[in-house]
Amino acid sequence: MKTLISLGKLQSRGVFVMYGNCDSCSTLTQEGRPPTSFWFNIRLHASRSSLLVFSNSCWRRPGSTKLKRMAAGAAAAVRNVFVYGSLLAPEVMQAVIHRVPPSAPAIVSDFHRYGVRGQLYPAVTPKVGDKVTGRVVFGLTQQELALLDDYEDTDYTREVVQPTLLDKVPDQVDILLDVPLQAYLYVWTRTDDINLYGDWNYEDWRKNHLAEYLSRYFG
C-alpha cells in the first residue's frame, strides 16, 4: 500500500513528503501511520526545499524511478468511499466494518439518488447536471472494502469518482491536497430499473426507518 501525505507545517517551507512501502524498506505500520522514526526523519530534512520521499531511513530525490513507481502506486490505491445512503448512519457503518472511520461531508456531481420500491435503502445512477450529497469516508483497508462489497452485494458496482468536499478534512486524515480527491461510489447496476423513483432523504430515513433497517439486516 502506498500513501501520500501533504503536511501544512512543512508545506509553507516548500517541502512535500511522500511515505509508503518501497522495494527495500517500509514505514507504514498496520494502522497505516508512520512510526516515530519517520517523524524524526521529517524534522531532520525539513530544511531542504525539495520533494522528499521517506521510507523508513531511506529517501529519494524527485525523478528517481523508485519515486515514480511509488507515486503511481499511491494514485491507484483508492482507500476512500463516498457514502450516500444507509452507510451514512454510524450505527450501520459500525455493524458492517466494525468501526466508524473519519469522514467529511461532500457532493458527487452527475448522479441522482433514488428510492427503491419495496426496499429500505436508496440507489444512485448517473444523471448529468444532478448531484448527490453524502460523506467521504477516509482510509479504509482492503478488508473493509471487501466487507462493503459484500454488504452492497451485486445490486451495486464500485466506481471511482471525484467528490467535492463541503468541509475541512478531519485532522486525523492524511491526504495530498494538491491531488484531486478520489473515492469509490457504489452505483446501482440497473440504470433503467422501473423500481427507482423520486428522491431519497437521509434524515427522513433515519427518523422513520433506521430502527427497522437495523433489525432487518443486523438482527
DRENPA-3360 file (N, C-alpha, C; in nm, 2 decimals, always signed):
BEGIN
1 = MKTLISLG = +0.08/-0.12/+0.00/+0.00/+0.00/+0.00/+0.09/+0.12/+0.00 ~ +0.06/+0.22/-0.08/+0.13/+0.35/-0.09/+0.04/+0.46/-0.04 ~ +0.09/+0.55/+0.03/+0.02/+0.66/+0.09/+0.09/+0.79/+0.07 ~ +0.02/+0.90/+0.02/+0.07/+1.03/+0.01/+0.03/+1.12/+0.12 ~ +0.11/+1.21/+0.16/+0.07/+1.30/+0.27/+0.13/+1.44/+0.24 ~ +0.05/+1.54/+0.26/+0.10/+1.68/+0.25/+0.09/+1.74/+0.39 ~ +0.19/+1.79/+0.44/+0.20/+1.85/+0.58/+0.20/+2.00/+0.57 ~ +0.10/+2.06/+0.63/+0.09/+2.20/+0.62/+0.21/+2.28/+0.68;
9 = KLQSRGVF = +0.26/+2.23/+0.79/+0.37/+2.30/+0.86/+0.49/+2.30/+0.77 ~ +0.51/+2.19/+0.69/+0.63/+2.18/+0.60/+0.59/+2.24/+0.47 ~ +0.46/+2.25/+0.43/+0.43/+2.30/+0.30/+0.47/+2.44/+0.29 ~ +0.46/+2.52/+0.40/+0.50/+2.66/+0.39/+0.65/+2.68/+0.36 ~ +0.72/+2.57/+0.38/+0.87/+2.58/+0.35/+0.90/+2.51/+0.22 ~ +0.80/+2.48/+0.14/+0.82/+2.42/+0.01/+0.85/+2.27/+0.02 ~ +0.82/+2.21/+0.13/+0.85/+2.07/+0.14/+0.72/+1.98/+0.14 ~ +0.72/+1.88/+0.05/+0.62/+1.79/+0.04/+0.68/+1.65/+0.08;
17 = VMYGNCDS = +0.60/+1.57/+0.15/+0.65/+1.45/+0.20/+0.56/+1.33/+0.14 ~ +0.63/+1.23/+0.09/+0.56/+1.11/+0.05/+0.62/+1.00/+0.13 ~ +0.53/+0.91/+0.19/+0.58/+0.80/+0.25/+0.50/+0.67/+0.21 ~ +0.56/+0.56/+0.22/+0.50/+0.44/+0.19/+0.59/+0.32/+0.17 ~ +0.54/+0.21/+0.14/+0.63/+0.09/+0.12/+0.71/+0.11/+0.00 ~ +0.84/+0.07/+0.00/+0.92/+0.07/-0.12/+0.98/-0.07/-0.13 ~ +1.07/-0.09/-0.23/+1.12/-0.22/-0.25/+1.21/-0.27/-0.14 ~ +1.28/-0.18/-0.07/+1.38/-0.23/+0.02/+1.35/-0.20/+0.17;
25 = CSTLTQEG = +1.24/-0.11/+0.19/+1.22/-0.08/+0.33/+1.07/-0.04/+0.35 ~ +1.03/-0.02/+0.47/+0.89/+0.01/+0.50/+0.87/+0.10/+0.61 ~ +0.77/+0.19/+0.60/+0.75/+0.28/+0.71/+0.61/+0.26/+0.77 ~ +0.51/+0.21/+0.69/+0.38/+0.20/+0.73/+0.36/+0.10/+0.84 ~ +0.29/+0.13/+0.94/+0.25/+0.03/+1.04/+0.12/-0.03/+1.00 ~ +0.07/-0.12/+1.08/-0.05/-0.19/+1.05/-0.17/-0.09/+1.04 ~ -0.16/+0.01/+1.12/-0.27/+0.11/+1.12/-0.25/+0.21/+1.00 ~ -0.15/+0.20/+0.92/-0.13/+0.29/+0.81/-0.07/+0.43/+0.85;
33 = RPPTSFWF = +0.00/+0.43/+0.97/+0.06/+0.55/+1.02/+0.21/+0.53/+1.03 ~ +0.29/+0.63/+1.00/+0.44/+0.61/+1.01/+0.48/+0.61/+1.16 ~ +0.59/+0.53/+1.19/+0.64/+0.52/+1.32/+0.72/+0.65/+1.36 ~ +0.76/+0.66/+1.49/+0.83/+0.77/+1.54/+0.95/+0.81/+1.46 ~ +1.03/+0.71/+1.41/+1.15/+0.73/+1.34/+1.12/+0.81/+1.21 ~ +1.00/+0.79/+1.15/+0.96/+0.87/+1.03/+0.95/+1.02/+1.06 ~ +0.89/+1.05/+1.17/+0.88/+1.19/+1.20/+1.01/+1.25/+1.23 ~ +1.10/+1.18/+1.29/+1.24/+1.22/+1.31/+1.30/+1.26/+1.18;
41 = NIRLHASR = +1.29/+1.17/+1.08/+1.34/+1.20/+0.95/+1.29/+1.32/+0.89 ~ +1.16/+1.35/+0.90/+1.10/+1.47/+0.85/+1.16/+1.59/+0.92 ~ +1.18/+1.59/+1.05/+1.24/+1.71/+1.12/+1.38/+1.72/+1.07 ~ +1.45/+1.61/+1.05/+1.59/+1.62/+1.01/+1.61/+1.68/+0.88 ~ +1.52/+1.66/+0.79/+1.53/+1.71/+0.65/+1.44/+1.82/+0.61 ~ +1.37/+1.88/+0.71/+1.27/+1.98/+0.68/+1.33/+2.11/+0.63 ~ +1.46/+2.13/+0.65/+1.52/+2.25/+0.60/+1.55/+2.24/+0.45 ~ +1.53/+2.12/+0.39/+1.56/+2.11/+0.25/+1.43/+2.15/+0.17;
49 = SSLLVFSN = +1.44/+2.24/+0.08/+1.33/+2.28/+0.00/+1.32/+2.20/-0.13 ~ +1.26/+2.08/-0.11/+1.25/+1.99/-0.23/+1.15/+1.88/-0.19 ~ +1.11/+1.81/-0.29/+1.02/+1.70/-0.27/+1.10/+1.58/-0.22 ~ +1.06/+1.53/-0.11/+1.14/+1.42/-0.05/+1.05/+1.30/-0.04 ~ +1.11/+1.18/-0.06/+1.04/+1.06/-0.04/+1.10/+0.99/+0.08 ~ +1.03/+0.97/+0.18/+1.08/+0.90/+0.30/+1.02/+0.76/+0.31 ~ +1.10/+0.66/+0.33/+1.06/+0.53/+0.36/+1.15/+0.47/+0.46 ~ +1.11/+0.48/+0.59/+1.20/+0.45/+0.70/+1.32/+0.54/+0.69;
57 = SCWRRPGS = +1.44/+0.48/+0.68/+1.56/+0.57/+0.68/+1.60/+0.61/+0.54 ~ +1.53/+0.56/+0.44/+1.58/+0.60/+0.30/+1.49/+0.71/+0.25 ~ +1.55/+0.79/+0.16/+1.47/+0.90/+0.09/+1.53/+0.92/-0.04 ~ +1.45/+0.96/-0.14/+1.49/+0.98/-0.27/+1.45/+1.12/-0.33 ~ +1.53/+1.17/-0.41/+1.50/+1.30/-0.48/+1.40/+1.28/-0.59 ~ +1.33/+1.38/-0.64/+1.24/+1.37/-0.75/+1.31/+1.32/-0.87 ~ +1.23/+1.25/-0.95/+1.28/+1.20/-1.08/+1.34/+1.06/-1.07 ~ +1.35/+1.00/-0.95/+1.40/+0.87/-0.94/+1.30/+0.77/-0.98;
65 = TKLKRMAA = +1.34/+0.66/-1.03/+1.25/+0.55/-1.08/+1.16/+0.50/-0.96 ~ +1.23/+0.49/-0.84/+1.15/+0.44/-0.73/+1.04/+0.54/-0.69 ~ +1.07/+0.67/-0.70/+0.97/+0.77/-0.66/+0.85/+0.76/-0.76 ~ +0.88/+0.75/-0.89/+0.77/+0.74/-0.99/+0.69/+0.62/-0.96 ~ +0.75/+0.51/-0.93/+0.67/+0.39/-0.90/+0.58/+0.41/-0.78 ~ +0.64/+0.47/-0.68/+0.56/+0.49/-0.55/+0.45/+0.59/-0.58 ~ +0.47/+0.70/-0.66/+0.37/+0.79/-0.68/+0.25/+0.73/-0.76 ~ +0.29/+0.65/-0.86/+0.19/+0.58/-0.95/+0.11/+0.48/-0.86;
73 = GAAAAVRN = +0.17/+0.41/-0.77/+0.10/+0.32/-0.69/+0.01/+0.39/-0.59 ~ +0.06/+0.50/-0.54/-0.03/+0.57/-0.44/-0.15/+0.63/-0.51 ~ -0.14/+0.68/-0.63/-0.25/+0.73/-0.70/-0.36/+0.63/-0.73 ~ -0.31/+0.50/-0.75/-0.40/+0.39/-0.79/-0.47/+0.33/-0.67 ~ -0.42/+0.36/-0.55/-0.46/+0.29/-0.43/-0.57/+0.38/-0.36 ~ -0.69/+0.37/-0.41/-0.81/+0.45/-0.35/-0.85/+0.38/-0.23 ~ -0.86/+0.45/-0.12/-0.90/+0.40/+0.01/-1.01/+0.47/+0.07 ~ -1.08/+0.55/-0.01/-1.19/+0.63/+0.04/-1.32/+0.59/-0.03;
81 = VFVYGSLL = -1.44/+0.60/+0.04/-1.57/+0.57/-0.02/-1.66/+0.68/+0.01 ~ -1.73/+0.72/-0.10/-1.84/+0.82/-0.08/-1.97/+0.75/-0.05 ~ -2.03/+0.77/+0.07/-2.15/+0.71/+0.11/-2.26/+0.80/+0.11 ~ -2.38/+0.75/+0.07/-2.50/+0.84/+0.05/-2.63/+0.79/+0.10 ~ -2.63/+0.66/+0.15/-2.75/+0.60/+0.20/-2.74/+0.55/+0.34 ~ -2.77/+0.42/+0.36/-2.77/+0.36/+0.49/-2.64/+0.38/+0.56 ~ -2.53/+0.38/+0.48/-2.39/+0.38/+0.54/-2.36/+0.52/+0.60 ~ -2.45/+0.62/+0.57/-2.44/+0.75/+0.64/-2.46/+0.74/+0.79;
89 = APEVMQAV = -2.54/+0.64/+0.83/-2.57/+0.61/+0.97/-2.45/+0.55/+1.04 ~ -2.39/+0.61/+1.14/-2.28/+0.55/+1.21/-2.31/+0.41/+1.26 ~ -2.44/+0.38/+1.30/-2.48/+0.25/+1.35/-2.46/+0.14/+1.25 ~ -2.49/+0.18/+1.12/-2.48/+0.08/+1.01/-2.33/+0.06/+0.98 ~ -2.26/+0.17/+0.97/-2.11/+0.16/+0.94/-2.05/+0.07/+1.04 ~ -2.08/+0.09/+1.17/-2.02/+0.01/+1.27/-2.05/-0.14/+1.26 ~ -2.18/-0.16/+1.22/-2.22/-0.30/+1.21/-2.16/-0.37/+1.09 ~ -2.12/-0.30/+0.98/-2.07/-0.36/+0.86/-1.92/-0.38/+0.87;
97 = IHRVPPSA = -1.84/-0.27/+0.91/-1.70/-0.29/+0.91/-1.64/-0.28/+1.05 ~ -1.72/-0.27/+1.15/-1.68/-0.28/+1.29/-1.60/-0.16/+1.34 ~ -1.62/-0.05/+1.28/-1.57/+0.08/+1.33/-1.63/+0.19/+1.24 ~ -1.62/+0.32/+1.29/-1.67/+0.43/+1.22/-1.55/+0.52/+1.18 ~ -1.50/+0.51/+1.06/-1.38/+0.59/+1.02/-1.41/+0.74/+1.01 ~ -1.31/+0.82/+1.01/-1.33/+0.96/+0.99/-1.39/+0.99/+0.85 ~ -1.47/+1.10/+0.85/-1.54/+1.13/+0.72/-1.56/+1.28/+0.71 ~ -1.60/+1.33/+0.60/-1.63/+1.47/+0.58/-1.74/+1.48/+0.48;
105 = PAIVSDFH = -1.83/+1.58/+0.50/-1.94/+1.60/+0.40/-1.89/+1.63/+0.26 ~ -1.96/+1.59/+0.16/-1.92/+1.61/+0.02/-2.04/+1.59/-0.07 ~ -2.02/+1.63/-0.20/-2.11/+1.60/-0.30/-2.04/+1.53/-0.42 ~ -2.12/+1.45/-0.49/-2.08/+1.39/-0.62/-2.17/+1.44/-0.73 ~ -2.11/+1.50/-0.83/-2.19/+1.56/-0.94/-2.22/+1.45/-1.05 ~ -2.33/+1.48/-1.12/-2.38/+1.40/-1.23/-2.43/+1.26/-1.19 ~ -2.48/+1.26/-1.07/-2.55/+1.14/-1.02/-2.68/+1.18/-0.96 ~ -2.78/+1.09/-0.95/-2.90/+1.11/-0.88/-2.93/+1.00/-0.78;
113 = RYGVRGQL = -2.98/+1.04/-0.66/-3.02/+0.93/-0.56/-3.17/+0.91/-0.56 ~ -3.20/+0.79/-0.58/-3.34/+0.74/-0.59/-3.38/+0.66/-0.47 ~ -3.51/+0.65/-0.44/-3.56/+0.55/-0.36/-3.58/+0.42/-0.44 ~ -3.58/+0.31/-0.37/-3.61/+0.18/-0.44/-3.73/+0.12/-0.39 ~ -3.83/+0.10/-0.47/-3.96/+0.05/-0.43/-3.94/-0.09/-0.35 ~ -4.01/-0.10/-0.24/-4.00/-0.22/-0.16/-3.88/-0.24/-0.08 ~ -3.79/-0.14/-0.08/-3.66/-0.15/-0.01/-3.64/-0.03/+0.09 ~ -3.56/-0.05/+0.19/-3.53/+0.05/+0.29/-3.40/+0.12/+0.26;
121 = YPAVTPKV = -3.35/+0.11/+0.14/-3.22/+0.17/+0.10/-3.23/+0.24/-0.03 ~ -3.14/+0.34/-0.06/-3.15/+0.41/-0.19/-3.06/+0.35/-0.30 ~ -3.06/+0.41/-0.41/-2.97/+0.38/-0.52/-2.93/+0.51/-0.59 ~ -2.81/+0.51/-0.65/-2.77/+0.62/-0.73/-2.73/+0.57/-0.87 ~ -2.77/+0.65/-0.97/-2.73/+0.62/-1.11/-2.69/+0.75/-1.17 ~ -2.61/+0.74/-1.28/-2.57/+0.87/-1.35/-2.68/+0.95/-1.40 ~ -2.67/+1.08/-1.38/-2.77/+1.18/-1.43/-2.70/+1.32/-1.44 ~ -2.67/+1.35/-1.56/-2.59/+1.47/-1.59/-2.66/+1.60/-1.53;
129 = GDKVTGRV = -2.59/+1.68/-1.46/-2.64/+1.80/-1.41/-2.70/+1.79/-1.27 ~ -2.71/+1.67/-1.22/-2.77/+1.65/-1.08/-2.65/+1.63/-0.99 ~ -2.68/+1.61/-0.86/-2.57/+1.59/-0.76/-2.63/+1.51/-0.64 ~ -2.54/+1.44/-0.58/-2.58/+1.36/-0.46/-2.50/+1.41/-0.34 ~ -2.56/+1.44/-0.23/-2.49/+1.48/-0.11/-2.47/+1.35/-0.02 ~ -2.36/+1.35/+0.05/-2.32/+1.24/+0.13/-2.20/+1.27/+0.21 ~ -2.11/+1.17/+0.24/-1.99/+1.19/+0.31/-1.88/+1.10/+0.24 ~ -1.76/+1.15/+0.25/-1.64/+1.07/+0.21/-1.59/+1.01/+0.33;
137 = VFGLTQQE = -1.58/+0.88/+0.33/-1.52/+0.80/+0.44/-1.38/+0.77/+0.40 ~ -1.28/+0.81/+0.49/-1.14/+0.81/+0.46/-1.07/+0.68/+0.52 ~ -0.97/+0.64/+0.44/-0.87/+0.55/+0.50/-0.92/+0.41/+0.52 ~ -1.00/+0.35/+0.43/-1.05/+0.21/+0.45/-0.94/+0.11/+0.41 ~ -0.94/+0.00/+0.48/-0.84/-0.10/+0.44/-0.91/-0.19/+0.33 ~ -0.82/-0.27/+0.27/-0.87/-0.37/+0.17/-0.98/-0.46/+0.23 ~ -0.96/-0.50/+0.35/-1.05/-0.59/+0.42/-1.19/-0.52/+0.44 ~ -1.18/-0.39/+0.47/-1.30/-0.32/+0.49/-1.38/-0.29/+0.36;
145 = LALLDDYE = -1.30/-0.27/+0.26/-1.36/-0.25/+0.12/-1.43/-0.38/+0.08 ~ -1.37/-0.50/+0.12/-1.43/-0.62/+0.08/-1.56/-0.64/+0.16 ~ -1.56/-0.60/+0.29/-1.69/-0.61/+0.37/-1.79/-0.52/+0.31 ~ -1.76/-0.40/+0.26/-1.86/-0.31/+0.20/-1.91/-0.37/+0.07 ~ -1.82/-0.44/-0.01/-1.86/-0.51/-0.13/-1.97/-0.61/-0.10 ~ -1.94/-0.69/+0.00/-2.04/-0.79/+0.04/-2.17/-0.73/+0.09 ~ -2.16/-0.62/+0.16/-2.28/-0.55/+0.21/-2.36/-0.50/+0.09 ~ -2.30/-0.44/+0.00/-2.37/-0.38/-0.11/-2.42/-0.49/-0.21;
153 = DTDYTREV = -2.35/-0.60/-0.21/-2.40/-0.72/-0.29/-2.39/-0.68/-0.44 ~ -2.45/-0.76/-0.53/-2.44/-0.75/-0.67/-2.53/-0.64/-0.73 ~ -2.62/-0.58/-0.65/-2.70/-0.47/-0.70/-2.62/-0.35/-0.73 ~ -2.50/-0.34/-0.68/-2.42/-0.22/-0.70/-2.28/-0.26/-0.75 ~ -2.23/-0.16/-0.83/-2.09/-0.18/-0.87/-2.01/-0.06/-0.82 ~ -1.88/-0.09/-0.79/-1.80/+0.02/-0.73/-1.72/+0.09/-0.83 ~ -1.74/+0.23/-0.84/-1.68/+0.31/-0.94/-1.60/+0.42/-0.87 ~ -1.50/+0.47/-0.94/-1.42/+0.58/-0.88/-1.47/+0.71/-0.93;
161 = VQPTLLDK = -1.49/+0.80/-0.83/-1.54/+0.94/-0.86/-1.46/+1.04/-0.79 ~ -1.48/+1.16/-0.82/-1.40/+1.27/-0.76/-1.50/+1.36/-0.68 ~ -1.53/+1.33/-0.56/-1.62/+1.41/-0.48/-1.56/+1.55/-0.45 ~ -1.65/+1.65/-0.42/-1.62/+1.78/-0.38/-1.65/+1.79/-0.23 ~ -1.55/+1.82/-0.15/-1.56/+1.83/-0.01/-1.64/+1.96/+0.02 ~ -1.73/+1.95/+0.12/-1.80/+2.07/+0.17/-1.75/+2.12/+0.30 ~ -1.65/+2.06/+0.36/-1.60/+2.10/+0.49/-1.45/+2.05/+0.49 ~ -1.38/+2.09/+0.59/-1.24/+2.06/+0.61/-1.23/+1.91/+0.63;
169 = VPDQVDIL = -1.11/+1.85/+0.60/-1.08/+1.71/+0.62/-1.05/+1.70/+0.77 ~ -1.10/+1.59/+0.83/-1.07/+1.56/+0.97/-0.92/+1.56/+1.00 ~ -0.87/+1.61/+1.12/-0.73/+1.62/+1.15/-0.66/+1.49/+1.13 ~ -0.72/+1.38/+1.16/-0.65/+1.25/+1.16/-0.64/+1.19/+1.02 ~ -0.68/+1.26/+0.92/-0.68/+1.21/+0.78/-0.56/+1.28/+0.71 ~ -0.48/+1.20/+0.65/-0.36/+1.24/+0.57/-0.39/+1.23/+0.42 ~ -0.40/+1.34/+0.35/-0.42/+1.33/+0.21/-0.34/+1.44/+0.14 ~ -0.30/+1.42/+0.02/-0.23/+1.52/-0.06/-0.32/+1.61/-0.12;
177 = LDVPLQAY = -0.33/+1.74/-0.07/-0.43/+1.83/-0.10/-0.41/+1.88/-0.25 ~ -0.29/+1.86/-0.31/-0.27/+1.91/-0.44/-0.32/+1.81/-0.55 ~ -0.37/+1.69/-0.51/-0.42/+1.59/-0.60/-0.57/+1.58/-0.58 ~ -0.64/+1.57/-0.70/-0.79/+1.56/-0.69/-0.83/+1.44/-0.60 ~ -0.92/+1.46/-0.51/-0.97/+1.36/-0.42/-1.04/+1.25/-0.50 ~ -1.01/+1.13/-0.47/-1.08/+1.02/-0.54/-1.15/+0.93/-0.43 ~ -1.26/+0.87/-0.46/-1.33/+0.79/-0.37/-1.42/+0.69/-0.45 ~ -1.44/+0.57/-0.39/-1.53/+0.48/-0.46/-1.68/+0.52/-0.43;
185 = LYVWTRTD = -1.76/+0.49/-0.53/-1.91/+0.52/-0.52/-1.98/+0.39/-0.56 ~ -2.07/+0.34/-0.48/-2.15/+0.22/-0.52/-2.27/+0.27/-0.60 ~ -2.27/+0.23/-0.73/-2.36/+0.27/-0.83/-2.46/+0.15/-0.86 ~ -2.59/+0.18/-0.86/-2.69/+0.08/-0.90/-2.66/+0.03/-1.04 ~ -2.66/-0.10/-1.05/-2.62/-0.17/-1.17/-2.73/-0.15/-1.28 ~ -2.85/-0.14/-1.25/-2.96/-0.14/-1.35/-3.01/+0.01/-1.36 ~ -2.95/+0.08/-1.45/-2.99/+0.22/-1.47/-3.13/+0.24/-1.51 ~ -3.19/+0.14/-1.58/-3.33/+0.16/-1.63/-3.43/+0.09/-1.54;
193 = DINLYGDW = -3.39/+0.06/-1.42/-3.48/-0.01/-1.32/-3.61/+0.07/-1.30 ~ -3.72/+0.00/-1.32/-3.85/+0.07/-1.30/-3.88/+0.09/-1.16 ~ -3.81/+0.02/-1.07/-3.83/+0.04/-0.92/-3.77/+0.16/-0.86 ~ -3.69/+0.23/-0.94/-3.63/+0.35/-0.89/-3.72/+0.47/-0.90 ~ -3.73/+0.55/-0.80/-3.83/+0.66/-0.80/-3.78/+0.78/-0.72 ~ -3.82/+0.90/-0.76/-3.81/+1.02/-0.68/-3.68/+1.05/-0.62 ~ -3.68/+1.10/-0.50/-3.56/+1.14/-0.43/-3.56/+1.06/-0.30 ~ -3.44/+1.04/-0.24/-3.42/+0.97/-0.11/-3.36/+1.07/-0.02;
201 = NYEDWRKN = -3.42/+1.08/+0.10/-3.37/+1.18/+0.20/-3.32/+1.10/+0.33 ~ -3.19/+1.13/+0.36/-3.13/+1.05/+0.47/-3.20/+1.09/+0.60 ~ -3.22/+1.21/+0.63/-3.28/+1.25/+0.76/-3.42/+1.19/+0.78 ~ -3.50/+1.19/+0.68/-3.63/+1.12/+0.69/-3.62/+0.97/+0.71 ~ -3.52/+0.91/+0.64/-3.50/+0.77/+0.65/-3.45/+0.74/+0.80 ~ -3.36/+0.82/+0.85/-3.31/+0.79/+0.98/-3.42/+0.80/+1.09 ~ -3.50/+0.90/+1.07/-3.61/+0.92/+1.17/-3.71/+0.81/+1.16 ~ -3.75/+0.76/+1.04/-3.86/+0.67/+1.02/-3.83/+0.53/+1.00;
209 = HLAEYLSR = -3.70/+0.50/+0.95/-3.67/+0.36/+0.91/-3.54/+0.30/+0.97 ~ -3.46/+0.38/+1.04/-3.33/+0.32/+1.08/-3.35/+0.20/+1.17 ~ -3.44/+0.22/+1.27/-3.45/+0.11/+1.37/-3.50/-0.02/+1.29 ~ -3.59/-0.01/+1.20/-3.64/-0.12/+1.13/-3.53/-0.18/+1.04 ~ -3.45/-0.09/+0.98/-3.34/-0.14/+0.90/-3.24/-0.22/+0.98 ~ -3.20/-0.17/+1.09/-3.10/-0.24/+1.18/-3.16/-0.37/+1.22 ~ -3.28/-0.38/+1.25/-3.34/-0.50/+1.30/-3.35/-0.60/+1.18 ~ -3.38/-0.56/+1.06/-3.40/-0.65/+0.95/-3.27/-0.70/+0.90;
217 = YFG = -3.16/-0.62/+0.89/-3.04/-0.67/+0.83/-2.93/-0.71/+0.93 ~ -2.94/-0.66/+1.06/-2.84/-0.70/+1.15/-2.89/-0.76/+1.28 ~ -3.02/-0.79/+1.28/-3.08/-0.86/+1.39/-3.07/-0.80/+1.52;
% end
